Amino acid sequence: VQLVESGGGLVQTGGLLRLSCAASGRSLGDYNMAWFRLAPGKEREFVGTTTWIGGVRYQAYYGDSVKGRFTISRDNEDTVSLQIRNLQIDDTAVYYCTAGSSSLDNYSDTRGYKYWGQGTLVTVSS
Protein backbone atom coordinates (compact mmCIF):
# COMPACT_ATOMS: atom_id res chain seq x y z
CA VAL A 1 0.00 0.00 0.00
CA GLN A 2 1.24 3.46 -0.88
CA LEU A 3 -0.03 6.67 0.67
CA VAL A 4 0.73 9.91 -1.14
CA GLU A 5 0.09 13.29 0.43
CA SER A 6 -0.35 16.53 -1.47
CA GLY A 7 -1.30 20.12 -0.83
CA GLY A 8 1.48 21.34 1.43
CA GLY A 9 3.34 24.56 0.87
CA LEU A 10 4.05 28.04 2.17
CA VAL A 11 1.07 29.89 3.62
CA GLN A 12 0.67 33.12 5.55
CA THR A 13 -0.84 33.21 9.00
CA GLY A 14 -4.59 33.30 8.92
CA GLY A 15 -4.73 31.44 5.63
CA LEU A 16 -6.42 28.20 4.69
CA LEU A 17 -4.90 25.01 3.40
CA ARG A 18 -6.27 21.67 2.28
CA LEU A 19 -4.14 18.55 2.34
CA SER A 20 -5.08 15.36 0.58
CA CYS A 21 -3.90 11.79 0.86
CA ALA A 22 -4.60 9.06 -1.66
CA ALA A 23 -4.00 5.38 -1.12
CA SER A 24 -3.15 2.84 -3.77
CA GLY A 25 -2.31 -0.83 -3.77
CA ARG A 26 -5.40 -2.07 -1.98
CA SER A 27 -8.67 -0.66 -0.79
CA LEU A 28 -8.58 0.87 2.67
CA GLY A 29 -12.33 1.06 3.01
CA ASP A 30 -12.30 -0.80 6.32
CA TYR A 31 -9.27 1.02 7.70
CA ASN A 32 -8.96 4.16 9.74
CA MET A 33 -7.11 6.89 7.88
CA ALA A 34 -5.51 9.62 9.93
CA TRP A 35 -3.17 12.58 9.98
CA PHE A 36 -0.21 13.23 12.24
CA ARG A 37 2.24 16.09 12.15
CA LEU A 38 5.85 16.55 13.12
CA ALA A 39 7.00 20.04 13.98
CA PRO A 40 10.64 21.04 14.47
CA GLY A 41 11.86 20.03 17.90
CA LYS A 42 8.64 18.27 18.83
CA GLU A 43 7.28 14.74 18.88
CA ARG A 44 4.93 13.45 16.25
CA GLU A 45 1.46 14.69 17.13
CA PHE A 46 -1.92 13.18 16.42
CA VAL A 47 -4.08 15.55 14.37
CA GLY A 48 -7.18 13.57 13.53
CA THR A 49 -8.60 10.36 12.21
CA THR A 50 -11.54 9.01 10.27
CA THR A 51 -12.56 5.76 11.88
CA TRP A 52 -14.46 3.13 9.96
CA ILE A 53 -17.83 2.39 11.56
CA GLY A 54 -19.24 0.11 8.87
CA GLY A 55 -20.21 0.25 5.22
CA VAL A 56 -18.88 3.50 3.84
CA ARG A 57 -19.39 5.44 7.04
CA TYR A 58 -16.61 7.09 9.00
CA GLN A 59 -16.41 9.05 12.24
CA ALA A 60 -13.95 11.89 12.71
CA TYR A 61 -11.92 12.41 15.89
CA TYR A 62 -9.37 15.12 16.59
CA GLY A 63 -6.39 15.73 18.76
CA ASP A 64 -7.07 18.14 21.59
CA SER A 65 -4.62 20.75 20.31
CA VAL A 66 -6.25 21.10 16.88
CA LYS A 67 -9.95 21.07 17.65
CA GLY A 68 -11.80 23.93 16.06
CA ARG A 69 -9.55 24.86 13.14
CA PHE A 70 -8.95 21.46 11.57
CA THR A 71 -11.45 19.41 9.60
CA ILE A 72 -10.70 15.88 8.51
CA SER A 73 -12.86 14.17 5.94
CA ARG A 74 -12.94 10.80 4.23
CA ASP A 75 -13.62 11.76 0.64
CA ASN A 76 -13.90 8.13 -0.41
CA GLU A 77 -12.63 4.78 0.78
CA ASP A 78 -9.07 5.52 -0.24
CA THR A 79 -8.75 9.29 0.17
CA VAL A 80 -8.62 11.43 3.27
CA SER A 81 -8.35 15.21 3.41
CA LEU A 82 -7.37 17.70 6.06
CA GLN A 83 -8.49 21.30 5.93
CA ILE A 84 -6.73 23.79 8.18
CA ARG A 85 -8.12 27.27 8.55
CA ASN A 86 -6.70 30.32 10.29
CA LEU A 87 -3.21 28.87 10.02
CA GLN A 88 -0.80 29.74 12.80
CA ILE A 89 2.99 29.74 12.97
CA ASP A 90 2.81 26.70 15.26
CA ASP A 91 1.08 24.74 12.51
CA THR A 92 4.38 24.60 10.64
CA ALA A 93 5.19 20.92 10.38
CA VAL A 94 5.44 17.93 8.12
CA TYR A 95 1.99 16.40 7.89
CA TYR A 96 1.80 12.63 7.53
CA CYS A 97 -1.07 10.52 6.30
CA THR A 98 -1.42 7.09 7.83
CA ALA A 99 -3.77 4.12 7.85
CA GLY A 100 -4.43 1.48 10.45
CA SER A 101 -6.84 -1.17 11.58
CA SER A 102 -10.31 -0.06 12.54
CA SER A 103 -9.89 -2.04 15.77
CA LEU A 104 -7.37 0.51 16.99
CA ASP A 105 -8.43 1.92 20.37
CA ASN A 106 -5.85 4.63 20.92
CA TYR A 107 -6.00 6.83 17.85
CA SER A 108 -3.02 8.90 18.92
CA ASP A 109 -0.64 5.96 19.22
CA THR A 110 1.58 5.82 16.12
CA ARG A 111 2.31 2.14 16.76
CA GLY A 112 -1.24 1.29 15.77
CA TYR A 113 -0.87 2.47 12.20
CA LYS A 114 0.41 0.17 9.50
CA TYR A 115 0.90 2.40 6.47
CA TRP A 116 2.52 5.83 6.32
CA GLY A 117 3.02 8.42 3.64
CA GLN A 118 6.22 10.35 3.08
CA GLY A 119 4.73 13.55 4.44
CA THR A 120 3.99 16.97 3.05
CA LEU A 121 5.57 20.13 4.46
CA VAL A 122 3.40 23.00 5.61
CA THR A 123 5.22 26.23 6.39
CA VAL A 124 3.31 29.12 7.89
CA SER A 125 4.88 32.56 7.73
CA SER A 126 3.89 35.84 9.32
Buried (B, 14 or more C-beta within 10 A) or exposed (E): BEBEBBBBEEBEEEBEBEBBBBBEEEEBBEBBBBBBBBBEEEEBBBBBBBBBEEEEEBEBBBBEEBEEBBBBBBEEBBBBBBBBEEBEEEBBBBBBBBBBEBEBEEBBEBEBBEBBBEBBEBBBEE
